[in-house]
């Protein structure tokens, strides 16, 4: 689990990055250094159990695993990232999701722009994306995840309640 009920798990740091640098998310509200990206805790099923992110220009939300965890192997090891979200933007700028595994092999990003453009109704959705989809060589989906990055040129308003690593088997989708 990286994020659950809108809160980062122990050993996971959330930062907002833009052209002016980065700022760690601490507390209920936070803005990126130049202010083009902001976040606030909002209510869904419980008080402040969801994070809302708003882009008005280029920026990224970065979840960094600060406490190294060995990459699990064998049955039950994570093979997919599950993102639970809802979109509130009338316009959605180019948006990508990337996963880091500690080296250059994890350099692919999945384009979420069309998915988010088709989900502008505020309804909760879940995307299960195979970790192999984020690798250049499309193999070895069981590397340790070191970061998850949601990058947008803006505009975008999205709420995220959870980001979880799961065993979705070998056929986890690359289609968001």
TORKOLNU-984364 format. One record per residue (C-alpha): residue number from 1; chain; residue in one letter; x, y, z. Coordinates in Angstrom, 2 decimals. Each point is the difference from the previous one (the first is absolute). Example, Ala and Ser with C-alpha at 12.3 -4.5 7.8 and 13.67 -1.06 7.14 Angstrom:
% TORKOLNU-984364
<atom><vomi>1</vomi><roba>A</roba><drendren>A</drendren><xx>12.30</xx><yy>-4.50</yy><zz>7.80</zz></atom>
<atom><vomi>2</vomi><roba>A</roba><drendren>S</drendren><xx>1.37</xx><yy>3.44</yy><zz>-0.66</zz></atom>
***
This chain:
% TORKOLNU-984364
<atom><vomi>1</vomi><roba>A</roba><drendren>X</drendren><xx>0.00</xx><yy>0.00</yy><zz>0.00</zz></atom>
<atom><vomi>2</vomi><roba>A</roba><drendren>X</drendren><xx>1.38</xx><yy>3.39</yy><zz>-0.99</zz></atom>
<atom><vomi>3</vomi><roba>A</roba><drendren>X</drendren><xx>-3.10</xx><yy>2.12</yy><zz>0.66</zz></atom>
<atom><vomi>4</vomi><roba>A</roba><drendren>X</drendren><xx>-3.18</xx><yy>-1.09</yy><zz>1.74</zz></atom>
<atom><vomi>5</vomi><roba>A</roba><drendren>X</drendren><xx>-2.93</xx><yy>2.13</yy><zz>1.13</zz></atom>
<atom><vomi>6</vomi><roba>A</roba><drendren>X</drendren><xx>1.79</xx><yy>3.02</yy><zz>-1.48</zz></atom>
<atom><vomi>7</vomi><roba>A</roba><drendren>X</drendren><xx>3.04</xx><yy>-0.39</yy><zz>2.26</zz></atom>
<atom><vomi>8</vomi><roba>A</roba><drendren>X</drendren><xx>3.52</xx><yy>-1.10</yy><zz>-0.89</zz></atom>
<atom><vomi>9</vomi><roba>A</roba><drendren>X</drendren><xx>1.08</xx><yy>-3.25</yy><zz>1.62</zz></atom>
<atom><vomi>10</vomi><roba>A</roba><drendren>X</drendren><xx>2.91</xx><yy>-0.11</yy><zz>2.42</zz></atom>
<atom><vomi>11</vomi><roba>A</roba><drendren>X</drendren><xx>3.22</xx><yy>0.27</yy><zz>-1.98</zz></atom>
<atom><vomi>12</vomi><roba>A</roba><drendren>X</drendren><xx>-1.63</xx><yy>1.90</yy><zz>-2.89</zz></atom>
<atom><vomi>13</vomi><roba>A</roba><drendren>X</drendren><xx>0.60</xx><yy>3.73</yy><zz>-0.56</zz></atom>
<atom><vomi>14</vomi><roba>A</roba><drendren>X</drendren><xx>-2.30</xx><yy>2.13</yy><zz>-2.21</zz></atom>
<atom><vomi>15</vomi><roba>A</roba><drendren>X</drendren><xx>1.45</xx><yy>3.05</yy><zz>-1.76</zz></atom>
<atom><vomi>16</vomi><roba>A</roba><drendren>X</drendren><xx>-1.33</xx><yy>2.55</yy><zz>-2.48</zz></atom>
<atom><vomi>17</vomi><roba>A</roba><drendren>X</drendren><xx>2.49</xx><yy>0.99</yy><zz>-2.71</zz></atom>
<atom><vomi>18</vomi><roba>A</roba><drendren>X</drendren><xx>-0.08</xx><yy>2.76</yy><zz>-2.59</zz></atom>
<atom><vomi>19</vomi><roba>A</roba><drendren>X</drendren><xx>2.44</xx><yy>2.32</yy><zz>-1.78</zz></atom>
<atom><vomi>20</vomi><roba>A</roba><drendren>X</drendren><xx>0.88</xx><yy>1.65</yy><zz>3.32</zz></atom>
<atom><vomi>21</vomi><roba>A</roba><drendren>X</drendren><xx>1.09</xx><yy>-3.17</yy><zz>1.80</zz></atom>
<atom><vomi>22</vomi><roba>A</roba><drendren>X</drendren><xx>-1.81</xx><yy>-2.33</yy><zz>2.35</zz></atom>
<atom><vomi>23</vomi><roba>A</roba><drendren>X</drendren><xx>-1.95</xx><yy>0.23</yy><zz>3.22</zz></atom>
<atom><vomi>24</vomi><roba>A</roba><drendren>X</drendren><xx>-0.91</xx><yy>-2.87</yy><zz>2.32</zz></atom>
<atom><vomi>25</vomi><roba>A</roba><drendren>X</drendren><xx>-3.68</xx><yy>-0.43</yy><zz>0.80</zz></atom>
<atom><vomi>26</vomi><roba>A</roba><drendren>X</drendren><xx>-0.42</xx><yy>0.47</yy><zz>3.74</zz></atom>
<atom><vomi>27</vomi><roba>A</roba><drendren>X</drendren><xx>-3.40</xx><yy>0.67</yy><zz>1.46</zz></atom>
<atom><vomi>28</vomi><roba>A</roba><drendren>X</drendren><xx>-3.37</xx><yy>0.56</yy><zz>-1.56</zz></atom>
<atom><vomi>29</vomi><roba>A</roba><drendren>X</drendren><xx>0.96</xx><yy>2.51</yy><zz>-2.75</zz></atom>
<atom><vomi>30</vomi><roba>A</roba><drendren>X</drendren><xx>3.11</xx><yy>0.55</yy><zz>-2.08</zz></atom>
<atom><vomi>31</vomi><roba>A</roba><drendren>X</drendren><xx>1.08</xx><yy>1.86</yy><zz>-3.14</zz></atom>
<atom><vomi>32</vomi><roba>A</roba><drendren>X</drendren><xx>2.93</xx><yy>-0.67</yy><zz>-2.32</zz></atom>
<atom><vomi>33</vomi><roba>A</roba><drendren>X</drendren><xx>2.77</xx><yy>2.64</yy><zz>0.05</zz></atom>
<atom><vomi>34</vomi><roba>A</roba><drendren>X</drendren><xx>-1.47</xx><yy>2.07</yy><zz>-2.87</zz></atom>
<atom><vomi>35</vomi><roba>A</roba><drendren>X</drendren><xx>-3.61</xx><yy>-0.79</yy><zz>0.94</zz></atom>
<atom><vomi>36</vomi><roba>A</roba><drendren>X</drendren><xx>-1.01</xx><yy>-1.82</yy><zz>-3.22</zz></atom>
<atom><vomi>37</vomi><roba>A</roba><drendren>X</drendren><xx>-0.78</xx><yy>-3.18</yy><zz>1.96</zz></atom>
<atom><vomi>38</vomi><roba>A</roba><drendren>X</drendren><xx>-1.88</xx><yy>-0.22</yy><zz>3.27</zz></atom>
<atom><vomi>39</vomi><roba>A</roba><drendren>X</drendren><xx>-1.45</xx><yy>-2.67</yy><zz>2.24</zz></atom>
<atom><vomi>40</vomi><roba>A</roba><drendren>X</drendren><xx>-2.59</xx><yy>-0.06</yy><zz>2.73</zz></atom>
<atom><vomi>41</vomi><roba>A</roba><drendren>X</drendren><xx>-1.50</xx><yy>-2.79</yy><zz>2.10</zz></atom>
<atom><vomi>42</vomi><roba>A</roba><drendren>X</drendren><xx>-3.70</xx><yy>-0.49</yy><zz>-0.77</zz></atom>
<atom><vomi>43</vomi><roba>A</roba><drendren>X</drendren><xx>-2.79</xx><yy>-2.22</yy><zz>1.29</zz></atom>
<atom><vomi>44</vomi><roba>A</roba><drendren>X</drendren><xx>-1.42</xx><yy>-3.03</yy><zz>-1.80</zz></atom>
<atom><vomi>45</vomi><roba>A</roba><drendren>X</drendren><xx>-1.10</xx><yy>-2.85</yy><zz>2.28</zz></atom>
<atom><vomi>46</vomi><roba>A</roba><drendren>X</drendren><xx>1.75</xx><yy>1.39</yy><zz>3.08</zz></atom>
<atom><vomi>47</vomi><roba>A</roba><drendren>X</drendren><xx>1.53</xx><yy>3.28</yy><zz>1.08</zz></atom>
<atom><vomi>48</vomi><roba>A</roba><drendren>X</drendren><xx>2.99</xx><yy>0.95</yy><zz>-2.19</zz></atom>
<atom><vomi>49</vomi><roba>A</roba><drendren>X</drendren><xx>0.33</xx><yy>-3.50</yy><zz>-1.52</zz></atom>
<atom><vomi>50</vomi><roba>A</roba><drendren>X</drendren><xx>0.86</xx><yy>1.28</yy><zz>-3.49</zz></atom>
<atom><vomi>51</vomi><roba>A</roba><drendren>X</drendren><xx>2.58</xx><yy>2.36</yy><zz>-1.51</zz></atom>
<atom><vomi>52</vomi><roba>A</roba><drendren>X</drendren><xx>-1.04</xx><yy>2.47</yy><zz>-2.68</zz></atom>
<atom><vomi>53</vomi><roba>A</roba><drendren>X</drendren><xx>2.71</xx><yy>1.22</yy><zz>-2.37</zz></atom>
<atom><vomi>54</vomi><roba>A</roba><drendren>X</drendren><xx>-0.48</xx><yy>3.01</yy><zz>-2.25</zz></atom>
<atom><vomi>55</vomi><roba>A</roba><drendren>X</drendren><xx>2.32</xx><yy>0.95</yy><zz>-2.87</zz></atom>
<atom><vomi>56</vomi><roba>A</roba><drendren>X</drendren><xx>-0.15</xx><yy>3.40</yy><zz>-1.73</zz></atom>
<atom><vomi>57</vomi><roba>A</roba><drendren>X</drendren><xx>3.33</xx><yy>-0.58</yy><zz>-1.76</zz></atom>
<atom><vomi>58</vomi><roba>A</roba><drendren>X</drendren><xx>2.81</xx><yy>-2.59</yy><zz>-0.29</zz></atom>
<atom><vomi>59</vomi><roba>A</roba><drendren>X</drendren><xx>0.72</xx><yy>-1.90</yy><zz>3.20</zz></atom>
<atom><vomi>60</vomi><roba>A</roba><drendren>X</drendren><xx>0.22</xx><yy>-3.43</yy><zz>1.55</zz></atom>
<atom><vomi>61</vomi><roba>A</roba><drendren>X</drendren><xx>-1.05</xx><yy>-1.87</yy><zz>3.09</zz></atom>
<atom><vomi>62</vomi><roba>A</roba><drendren>X</drendren><xx>2.75</xx><yy>-2.35</yy><zz>1.13</zz></atom>
<atom><vomi>63</vomi><roba>A</roba><drendren>X</drendren><xx>-0.44</xx><yy>-2.87</yy><zz>2.46</zz></atom>
<atom><vomi>64</vomi><roba>A</roba><drendren>X</drendren><xx>3.49</xx><yy>-1.05</yy><zz>1.10</zz></atom>
<atom><vomi>65</vomi><roba>A</roba><drendren>X</drendren><xx>0.66</xx><yy>-3.18</yy><zz>1.97</zz></atom>
<atom><vomi>66</vomi><roba>A</roba><drendren>X</drendren><xx>2.41</xx><yy>1.29</yy><zz>2.65</zz></atom>
<atom><vomi>67</vomi><roba>A</roba><drendren>X</drendren><xx>0.43</xx><yy>-3.27</yy><zz>1.86</zz></atom>
<atom><vomi>68</vomi><roba>A</roba><drendren>X</drendren><xx>1.43</xx><yy>-2.54</yy><zz>-2.45</zz></atom>
<atom><vomi>69</vomi><roba>A</roba><drendren>X</drendren><xx>-2.03</xx><yy>-3.16</yy><zz>-0.25</zz></atom>
<atom><vomi>70</vomi><roba>A</roba><drendren>X</drendren><xx>1.33</xx><yy>-3.15</yy><zz>-1.64</zz></atom>
<atom><vomi>71</vomi><roba>A</roba><drendren>X</drendren><xx>-1.76</xx><yy>-0.99</yy><zz>-3.20</zz></atom>
<atom><vomi>72</vomi><roba>A</roba><drendren>X</drendren><xx>-2.25</xx><yy>-2.94</yy><zz>0.89</zz></atom>
<atom><vomi>73</vomi><roba>A</roba><drendren>X</drendren><xx>0.34</xx><yy>-3.06</yy><zz>-2.21</zz></atom>
<atom><vomi>74</vomi><roba>A</roba><drendren>X</drendren><xx>-2.23</xx><yy>-2.95</yy><zz>-0.72</zz></atom>
<atom><vomi>75</vomi><roba>A</roba><drendren>X</drendren><xx>-3.76</xx><yy>-0.40</yy><zz>0.35</zz></atom>
<atom><vomi>76</vomi><roba>A</roba><drendren>X</drendren><xx>-1.73</xx><yy>3.00</yy><zz>1.51</zz></atom>
<atom><vomi>77</vomi><roba>A</roba><drendren>X</drendren><xx>2.76</xx><yy>2.46</yy><zz>-0.97</zz></atom>
<atom><vomi>78</vomi><roba>A</roba><drendren>X</drendren><xx>-1.28</xx><yy>3.30</yy><zz>-1.43</zz></atom>
<atom><vomi>79</vomi><roba>A</roba><drendren>X</drendren><xx>-0.45</xx><yy>0.02</yy><zz>-3.77</zz></atom>
<atom><vomi>80</vomi><roba>A</roba><drendren>X</drendren><xx>-2.29</xx><yy>3.04</yy><zz>-0.31</zz></atom>
<atom><vomi>81</vomi><roba>A</roba><drendren>X</drendren><xx>-0.70</xx><yy>3.46</yy><zz>1.31</zz></atom>
<atom><vomi>82</vomi><roba>A</roba><drendren>X</drendren><xx>-3.64</xx><yy>0.74</yy><zz>0.87</zz></atom>
<atom><vomi>83</vomi><roba>A</roba><drendren>X</drendren><xx>-1.07</xx><yy>3.64</yy><zz>-0.09</zz></atom>
<atom><vomi>84</vomi><roba>A</roba><drendren>X</drendren><xx>-3.42</xx><yy>1.06</yy><zz>1.36</zz></atom>
<atom><vomi>85</vomi><roba>A</roba><drendren>X</drendren><xx>-0.94</xx><yy>3.47</yy><zz>-1.25</zz></atom>
<atom><vomi>86</vomi><roba>A</roba><drendren>X</drendren><xx>-2.67</xx><yy>2.36</yy><zz>-1.27</zz></atom>
<atom><vomi>87</vomi><roba>A</roba><drendren>X</drendren><xx>0.37</xx><yy>2.94</yy><zz>-2.35</zz></atom>
<atom><vomi>88</vomi><roba>A</roba><drendren>X</drendren><xx>-1.78</xx><yy>3.36</yy><zz>0.33</zz></atom>
<atom><vomi>89</vomi><roba>A</roba><drendren>X</drendren><xx>1.64</xx><yy>2.03</yy><zz>-2.79</zz></atom>
<atom><vomi>90</vomi><roba>A</roba><drendren>X</drendren><xx>-1.97</xx><yy>1.30</yy><zz>-2.95</zz></atom>
<atom><vomi>91</vomi><roba>A</roba><drendren>X</drendren><xx>3.32</xx><yy>0.09</yy><zz>-1.86</zz></atom>
<atom><vomi>92</vomi><roba>A</roba><drendren>X</drendren><xx>2.81</xx><yy>-2.52</yy><zz>0.43</zz></atom>
<atom><vomi>93</vomi><roba>A</roba><drendren>X</drendren><xx>3.52</xx><yy>0.82</yy><zz>-1.17</zz></atom>
<atom><vomi>94</vomi><roba>A</roba><drendren>X</drendren><xx>2.60</xx><yy>-2.63</yy><zz>-0.90</zz></atom>
<atom><vomi>95</vomi><roba>A</roba><drendren>X</drendren><xx>0.37</xx><yy>-2.34</yy><zz>2.99</zz></atom>
<atom><vomi>96</vomi><roba>A</roba><drendren>X</drendren><xx>2.33</xx><yy>-2.95</yy><zz>0.56</zz></atom>
<atom><vomi>97</vomi><roba>A</roba><drendren>X</drendren><xx>0.65</xx><yy>-2.56</yy><zz>2.74</zz></atom>
<atom><vomi>98</vomi><roba>A</roba><drendren>X</drendren><xx>3.48</xx><yy>-1.46</yy><zz>0.56</zz></atom>
<atom><vomi>99</vomi><roba>A</roba><drendren>X</drendren><xx>1.45</xx><yy>-2.50</yy><zz>2.45</zz></atom>
<atom><vomi>100</vomi><roba>A</roba><drendren>X</drendren><xx>3.65</xx><yy>-0.01</yy><zz>1.09</zz></atom>
<atom><vomi>101</vomi><roba>A</roba><drendren>X</drendren><xx>1.89</xx><yy>-3.16</yy><zz>0.89</zz></atom>
<atom><vomi>102</vomi><roba>A</roba><drendren>X</drendren><xx>3.39</xx><yy>1.47</yy><zz>0.80</zz></atom>
<atom><vomi>103</vomi><roba>A</roba><drendren>X</drendren><xx>1.60</xx><yy>-0.10</yy><zz>-3.46</zz></atom>
<atom><vomi>104</vomi><roba>A</roba><drendren>X</drendren><xx>-0.49</xx><yy>1.16</yy><zz>-3.56</zz></atom>
<atom><vomi>105</vomi><roba>A</roba><drendren>X</drendren><xx>-1.95</xx><yy>-3.13</yy><zz>-1.01</zz></atom>
<atom><vomi>106</vomi><roba>A</roba><drendren>X</drendren><xx>-3.13</xx><yy>1.55</yy><zz>1.54</zz></atom>
<atom><vomi>107</vomi><roba>A</roba><drendren>X</drendren><xx>-0.19</xx><yy>2.94</yy><zz>-2.38</zz></atom>
<atom><vomi>108</vomi><roba>A</roba><drendren>X</drendren><xx>-3.34</xx><yy>-0.49</yy><zz>-1.70</zz></atom>
<atom><vomi>109</vomi><roba>A</roba><drendren>X</drendren><xx>-3.00</xx><yy>2.08</yy><zz>0.98</zz></atom>
<atom><vomi>110</vomi><roba>A</roba><drendren>X</drendren><xx>-3.60</xx><yy>-0.93</yy><zz>-0.71</zz></atom>
<atom><vomi>111</vomi><roba>A</roba><drendren>X</drendren><xx>-2.04</xx><yy>2.79</yy><zz>-1.59</zz></atom>
<atom><vomi>112</vomi><roba>A</roba><drendren>X</drendren><xx>-3.15</xx><yy>0.55</yy><zz>2.06</zz></atom>
<atom><vomi>113</vomi><roba>A</roba><drendren>X</drendren><xx>-1.27</xx><yy>3.01</yy><zz>-1.97</zz></atom>
<atom><vomi>114</vomi><roba>A</roba><drendren>X</drendren><xx>-2.74</xx><yy>-1.78</yy><zz>-1.95</zz></atom>
<atom><vomi>115</vomi><roba>A</roba><drendren>X</drendren><xx>-1.02</xx><yy>-2.05</yy><zz>3.05</zz></atom>
<atom><vomi>116</vomi><roba>A</roba><drendren>X</drendren><xx>-0.35</xx><yy>3.15</yy><zz>2.11</zz></atom>
<atom><vomi>117</vomi><roba>A</roba><drendren>X</drendren><xx>-1.78</xx><yy>1.92</yy><zz>-2.79</zz></atom>
<atom><vomi>118</vomi><roba>A</roba><drendren>X</drendren><xx>-2.61</xx><yy>-2.78</yy><zz>-0.11</zz></atom>
<atom><vomi>119</vomi><roba>A</roba><drendren>X</drendren><xx>-0.40</xx><yy>0.03</yy><zz>3.78</zz></atom>
<atom><vomi>120</vomi><roba>A</roba><drendren>X</drendren><xx>-0.87</xx><yy>3.64</yy><zz>0.67</zz></atom>
<atom><vomi>121</vomi><roba>A</roba><drendren>X</drendren><xx>-3.27</xx><yy>-0.85</yy><zz>1.74</zz></atom>
<atom><vomi>122</vomi><roba>A</roba><drendren>X</drendren><xx>1.29</xx><yy>-0.33</yy><zz>3.58</zz></atom>
<atom><vomi>123</vomi><roba>A</roba><drendren>X</drendren><xx>-0.75</xx><yy>-3.74</yy><zz>0.19</zz></atom>
<atom><vomi>124</vomi><roba>A</roba><drendren>X</drendren><xx>2.56</xx><yy>-2.16</yy><zz>1.80</zz></atom>
<atom><vomi>125</vomi><roba>A</roba><drendren>X</drendren><xx>2.04</xx><yy>-2.21</yy><zz>-2.30</zz></atom>
<atom><vomi>126</vomi><roba>A</roba><drendren>X</drendren><xx>2.74</xx><yy>-2.58</yy><zz>0.53</zz></atom>
<atom><vomi>127</vomi><roba>A</roba><drendren>X</drendren><xx>2.86</xx><yy>-0.67</yy><zz>-2.41</zz></atom>
<atom><vomi>128</vomi><roba>A</roba><drendren>X</drendren><xx>2.17</xx><yy>-3.11</yy><zz>0.41</zz></atom>
<atom><vomi>129</vomi><roba>A</roba><drendren>X</drendren><xx>3.23</xx><yy>0.43</yy><zz>-1.95</zz></atom>
<atom><vomi>130</vomi><roba>A</roba><drendren>X</drendren><xx>2.67</xx><yy>-2.65</yy><zz>-0.40</zz></atom>
<atom><vomi>131</vomi><roba>A</roba><drendren>X</drendren><xx>3.40</xx><yy>0.99</yy><zz>1.39</zz></atom>
<atom><vomi>132</vomi><roba>A</roba><drendren>X</drendren><xx>1.59</xx><yy>-1.45</yy><zz>-3.16</zz></atom>
<atom><vomi>133</vomi><roba>A</roba><drendren>X</drendren><xx>-1.70</xx><yy>2.80</yy><zz>-1.96</zz></atom>
<atom><vomi>134</vomi><roba>A</roba><drendren>X</drendren><xx>2.30</xx><yy>2.56</yy><zz>1.62</zz></atom>
<atom><vomi>135</vomi><roba>A</roba><drendren>X</drendren><xx>3.19</xx><yy>-1.77</yy><zz>-1.10</zz></atom>
<atom><vomi>136</vomi><roba>A</roba><drendren>X</drendren><xx>1.93</xx><yy>0.65</yy><zz>-3.19</zz></atom>
<atom><vomi>137</vomi><roba>A</roba><drendren>X</drendren><xx>0.66</xx><yy>-3.70</yy><zz>-0.48</zz></atom>
<atom><vomi>138</vomi><roba>A</roba><drendren>X</drendren><xx>-3.59</xx><yy>-1.04</yy><zz>0.97</zz></atom>
<atom><vomi>139</vomi><roba>A</roba><drendren>X</drendren><xx>1.35</xx><yy>-2.78</yy><zz>2.20</zz></atom>
<atom><vomi>140</vomi><roba>A</roba><drendren>X</drendren><xx>0.83</xx><yy>-0.51</yy><zz>3.65</zz></atom>
<atom><vomi>141</vomi><roba>A</roba><drendren>X</drendren><xx>-3.13</xx><yy>1.52</yy><zz>1.47</zz></atom>
<atom><vomi>142</vomi><roba>A</roba><drendren>X</drendren><xx>1.06</xx><yy>-1.05</yy><zz>3.49</zz></atom>
<atom><vomi>143</vomi><roba>A</roba><drendren>X</drendren><xx>2.64</xx><yy>2.67</yy><zz>0.65</zz></atom>
<atom><vomi>144</vomi><roba>A</roba><drendren>X</drendren><xx>-0.41</xx><yy>2.03</yy><zz>3.17</zz></atom>
<atom><vomi>145</vomi><roba>A</roba><drendren>X</drendren><xx>-2.07</xx><yy>3.15</yy><zz>-0.53</zz></atom>
<atom><vomi>146</vomi><roba>A</roba><drendren>X</drendren><xx>1.95</xx><yy>3.08</yy><zz>1.12</zz></atom>
<atom><vomi>147</vomi><roba>A</roba><drendren>X</drendren><xx>-2.33</xx><yy>2.76</yy><zz>-1.24</zz></atom>
<atom><vomi>148</vomi><roba>A</roba><drendren>X</drendren><xx>-3.35</xx><yy>0.71</yy><zz>-1.66</zz></atom>
<atom><vomi>149</vomi><roba>A</roba><drendren>X</drendren><xx>-0.33</xx><yy>3.23</yy><zz>-1.99</zz></atom>
<atom><vomi>150</vomi><roba>A</roba><drendren>X</drendren><xx>-3.20</xx><yy>1.65</yy><zz>-1.28</zz></atom>
<atom><vomi>151</vomi><roba>A</roba><drendren>X</drendren><xx>1.10</xx><yy>2.67</yy><zz>-2.46</zz></atom>
<atom><vomi>152</vomi><roba>A</roba><drendren>X</drendren><xx>-2.32</xx><yy>2.48</yy><zz>-1.72</zz></atom>
<atom><vomi>153</vomi><roba>A</roba><drendren>X</drendren><xx>0.33</xx><yy>3.11</yy><zz>-2.13</zz></atom>
<atom><vomi>154</vomi><roba>A</roba><drendren>X</drendren><xx>-3.34</xx><yy>1.16</yy><zz>1.42</zz></atom>
<atom><vomi>155</vomi><roba>A</roba><drendren>X</drendren><xx>-2.74</xx><yy>0.80</yy><zz>0.23</zz></atom>
<atom><vomi>156</vomi><roba>A</roba><drendren>X</drendren><xx>-1.12</xx><yy>-2.90</yy><zz>2.17</zz></atom>
<atom><vomi>157</vomi><roba>A</roba><drendren>X</drendren><xx>-1.95</xx><yy>-0.57</yy><zz>3.20</zz></atom>
<atom><vomi>158</vomi><roba>A</roba><drendren>X</drendren><xx>0.12</xx><yy>-3.58</yy><zz>1.29</zz></atom>
<atom><vomi>159</vomi><roba>A</roba><drendren>X</drendren><xx>-0.72</xx><yy>-1.63</yy><zz>3.33</zz></atom>
<atom><vomi>160</vomi><roba>A</roba><drendren>X</drendren><xx>1.99</xx><yy>-3.07</yy><zz>1.05</zz></atom>
<atom><vomi>161</vomi><roba>A</roba><drendren>X</drendren><xx>-1.02</xx><yy>-2.24</yy><zz>2.86</zz></atom>
<atom><vomi>162</vomi><roba>A</roba><drendren>X</drendren><xx>2.49</xx><yy>-2.85</yy><zz>-0.42</zz></atom>
<atom><vomi>163</vomi><roba>A</roba><drendren>X</drendren><xx>3.13</xx><yy>-1.17</yy><zz>-1.79</zz></atom>
<atom><vomi>164</vomi><roba>A</roba><drendren>X</drendren><xx>0.69</xx><yy>-3.66</yy><zz>0.74</zz></atom>
<atom><vomi>165</vomi><roba>A</roba><drendren>X</drendren><xx>2.34</xx><yy>-2.69</yy><zz>-1.33</zz></atom>
<atom><vomi>166</vomi><roba>A</roba><drendren>X</drendren><xx>-1.72</xx><yy>-3.36</yy><zz>-0.51</zz></atom>
<atom><vomi>167</vomi><roba>A</roba><drendren>X</drendren><xx>0.50</xx><yy>-3.40</yy><zz>-1.59</zz></atom>
<atom><vomi>168</vomi><roba>A</roba><drendren>X</drendren><xx>-2.21</xx><yy>0.22</yy><zz>-3.08</zz></atom>
<atom><vomi>169</vomi><roba>A</roba><drendren>X</drendren><xx>1.62</xx><yy>-2.98</yy><zz>-1.67</zz></atom>
<atom><vomi>170</vomi><roba>A</roba><drendren>X</drendren><xx>2.03</xx><yy>0.07</yy><zz>-3.20</zz></atom>
<atom><vomi>171</vomi><roba>A</roba><drendren>X</drendren><xx>-2.76</xx><yy>1.58</yy><zz>-2.06</zz></atom>
<atom><vomi>172</vomi><roba>A</roba><drendren>X</drendren><xx>-0.39</xx><yy>3.36</yy><zz>1.73</zz></atom>
<atom><vomi>173</vomi><roba>A</roba><drendren>X</drendren><xx>-0.99</xx><yy>2.57</yy><zz>-2.63</zz></atom>
<atom><vomi>174</vomi><roba>A</roba><drendren>X</drendren><xx>2.16</xx><yy>2.71</yy><zz>-1.55</zz></atom>
<atom><vomi>175</vomi><roba>A</roba><drendren>X</drendren><xx>-3.17</xx><yy>1.81</yy><zz>-1.12</zz></atom>
<atom><vomi>176</vomi><roba>A</roba><drendren>X</drendren><xx>-1.01</xx><yy>2.55</yy><zz>2.63</zz></atom>
***
